[in-house]
Amino acid sequence: AAQHARAMAQATRRAVSTAQALRWTEAHGRLSLDWDARTEPFAAVTHVAADGTRRVLGGGLSGGAAELDVSRLPAGGRYEFSLGTDQSARLTEAAR
């Protein structure tokens, strides 16, 4: 039980630190992303509209920073940010 608790605590710390590695802002029709490319070199962004329509805004992004044009997106919905390596990926969602 103690070993399991330690493993869960380590996984939680990794999840928290990883979640904090992605920063984004939206202003003036531009979505700006900043992430730690040393730990997660690849990123992709999808917009999911309120009616469920999905639009891939950027795929295969690298370098730890990107700026995307979102001026023609419908209001509302959410963003899905995928960050990963060659071997694993994680998905983070955020309301727009």
Secondary structure, 3 states (H helix, E strand, C coil): CHHHHHHHHHHHHHHHHHHCCCEEEEECCEEEEECCCCCCCEEEEEEECCCCCEEEEEEEEECCEEEEECCCCCCCCEEEEEEECCCCEEEEEEEC
